[in-house]
């Protein structure tokens, strides 16, 4: 176990996407949406837990949707029963109410030396954070539409694990888990990543970014495929499950043409939406091997959102990269803390 950090040096970042879970998929399938008040409640639970376990300072991404205003209202109140709150600093940055806010906040928090980043959002929000600071450990909280990457947990438990790592009570080699990504390249200049899935659509227009129709999909490339997850990765999960820590991924060829169809799966591609998806075949994706897309133009959707259009003749490649970024392993941190008595109190503190 590492030596505990000096408290003054410990800082954690919080990026809360104020508009996650509000894309068109939620309208189409009548799914619920997490309100601003509940997002603020989550942040407050994070803050009180972090302070109770020795984190004195927290950086927060600003917004114009109401999180900052409501959170400031709570911060101005005296909450002696909570044991106090850390010093909360909103980043001094222009707010655009686009994904650029997440990119900018992640860069600034990395530069400020945060020990970990707690992210509230779906797959797309987490992808944006990882793209900008893949060397900073993140802890995800599921508040989006498709939440294959961030797991559904009580924020208090996530904050406990983050504090254990940030303060040095549990060393990085025990507290962190390493994750795969898909490196996506189009031609020589355009590069991006996907945390869960990169899906090839024969559509030629991005339109509404969220992807929920399967009729024009031709292939899906997956870092992991968990049958208990919602989203396009569920297609592969019902064919050949692949774990987050498995060394390989999965490549699935879909069959919009009836002649190529070998079977079909009924997959939960969005909350409340089971889609019948025709499949032509599938195979493991070993790390480092480039899979080439052979289509005369279309769009690459990254983690459920249309992102990268490509034209006929452009070379599209997808490669699985292991050990790409660390996450705080909440379960392992809490198990180790229990085994080592890290939450035991002295008799004078009861």
C-alpha positions, 0 to 999 in steps of 0.5 A, a space after each residue: 500500500 502506498 504512503 498516504 498523500 498530503 491532504 493539501 495536494 489531493 484534488 478530484 475533478 467532477 464532469 457532470 453532463 447536464 444534457 446526457 439522456 436527452 437525445 432523440 432515443 429517449 423520445 422515440 422509446 419513451 424513456 425517462 430523463 434524469 432531471 437537473 435536481 437529481 444530478 445536483 443531488 448526485 454531485 452533493 453525495 459525491 462531495 460529502 463523501 470525498 470530504 469525509 475521506 480526506 479530499 479537500 478540493 474538487 474542480 467542477 465543470 461549469 454549465 448553463 443548464 442549471 447544475 452550477 446555479 443549483 449546486 451553488 445554492 446548496 454550497 452556500 448553506 451550512 451543512 454541519 451534519 454532513 461533516 463539511 464539504 470540500 472546497 469547490 472550484 468551478 473551472 473558469 472557461 467559456 460554456 458552449 453547451 456542446 461536447 466542447 465543454 467536456 473536452 475543455 474541462 477534461 484538459 483543464 482538470 488534467 493540467 490542474 493535476 487532479 488525481 481522478 475524474 468522476 464523470 456523470 454521463 453516458 457512453 458518449 460523455 465518457 468517450 469525450 473525457 478519455 479522448 482528452 486525458 487518457 492518463 487520468 483515472 476516471 470513475 463513471 456514473 451512469 446518467 446517459 441513454 446508452 450506458 454500456 461503459 459507465 456502470 450503475 452504482 450509488 454515487 457514495 460508493 464511487 466517491 469512497 473508492 475514488 477517495 481511497 485512490 486519490 489519498 493514497 490509501 490504496 495504490 494505483 496498481 491495486 486501485 485501477 483497472 485498464 480498459 480497451 479502446 477502438 482506434 478509428 482512422 479515416 484516411 491519413 488525417 482523421 482519428 478518433 476512439 470508441 470505448 464500447 462500439 464503432 458501428 458502420 452505417 451506410 447512411 450518408 448524412 449525420 442528422 440526429 447524432 444518436 443511432 437507434 435504427 438498425 436497417 442501414 447498419 453493416 458492421 459493429 466493432 466492439 471492445 466488450 460485449 456484455 449481455 446485461 448492457 443496453 446499446 449496439 454492443 448488445 448485438 454482439 453480446 447475444 452472439 459471443 459475450 466478451 468481458 471488459 478485461 478479456 484481451 480481445 474484442 468482437 467484430 460483427 458483420 450485419 446482413 441488410 441483404 437477406 441472402 447473407 443472413 445467417 441468423 437474427 438476434 433481438 437485441 436491447 439497443 436502447 431503453 425499452 427498444 428490442 430490435 431484430 438485427 440480421 447477422 451475417 457472421 462474427 469473429 474475435 478482434 485481436 489487439 493490434 490487428 486493423 480491420 478494414 471497412 469495405 463500403 462505398 461511403 457512409 458514417 462511423 458511429 462511435 459509442 452510439 452517436 454518428 460522428 465520422 462520415 466517409 466518402 467512397 475511396 476513403 480507407 476506414 480502419 478499426 484497431 483494438 488497443 488494450 491498456 488504453 486508459 485507467 478506471 477506478 475499480 470500485 469493487 476492488 477498492 471497497 473490498 481491499 478497504 474492508 479487508 484492511 480495515 481502512 474504514 475502522 474508527 477509533 473508539 473515540 470517534 463513535 
